[in-house]
Structures are given as C-alpha cells and as structure tokens.
Amino acid sequence: MELKTMKTRTGKSSSTPLHGLKMAALAIGGSLVLAGCAGNPPTEQFAVTESAVNSAVSAGGTEFAAVEMKAAQDKLKQAEIAMHDKKYDQARTLAEQAEWDARVAERKAQAMKAKQTVKDSRQGVQELRQESQRTVQ
C-alpha cells in the first residue's frame, strides 16, 4: 500500500475573472429557479385552506363567527379567481389569508359553544338547587 501526499496551498487563493463569472452565473441560475417556483399553482395551499374552511363551518363558524367566515369564504373565492387568471402569487396570498380567517372563525365558534355549555351547566345546577330546596321544605 502506497501513501500519497497531497500538495495544498497555504497562501492566499488566487481569484480569477473566470471564478467571478462562475459565481455570477450561479447566482442568476439560483434566482431563476426561485422565480420558477413562484410560478407554480398553489394547489397544496388551496387544499389546506378548503379543509380549514370546512372545519370552521363544521364547528359552527357560520353561526358563531359570521364575519370571520364571510371573510374566509370571500378570500377563497378571490383566490380561485386569481388562480384561474394564473396570478399564482396573489392566489397563494389570498388562500393563506382565507385559511387564517377560517381558523379564527373555528376558534371563535368553539369558544362561543364552550361559553354556552358553561351557561347551560350553571343553569342546570341552579335548577337542581332550587329543586332540592323544594323537597327539603
């Protein structure tokens, strides 16, 4: 088995004009790749948004958080129009906003339902107390 030694430079690396050109080409190529990603339809975001809107409706968002639900549904419709017009960045932004509006509506509806449940429970306890007082007398 033969050992080979590698020659390494310990001094300053020489920068050639060709090296600078390579770096510029790499930067341009990277920005083109990123720009290409921006041109893709936001289908995954649409699926997430539609799921969030459906969850909010199921949670009672239309009843307990009507303003937020309307905002979510309106933004989703605007996003669909932007998607149809191939304005993908705008469609993605609107879909994200619609998702968050739907999530707010869902949480608000859940909170309102919980509040109603607590109110009903307190009323039930009060009725039981009154009933127990009647039977004692």
Protein Blocks (a to p, Z undefined) as FASTA:
>chain_A
ZZddddddfbdcdddfklmmmmmmmmmmmmmmmmmmmmpcckklmmmmmmmmmmmmmnom
mmmmmmlmmmmmmmmmmmmmmmmnopaklmmmmmmmmmmmmmmmmmmmmmmmmmmmmmmm
mmmmmmmmmmmmmmmZZ
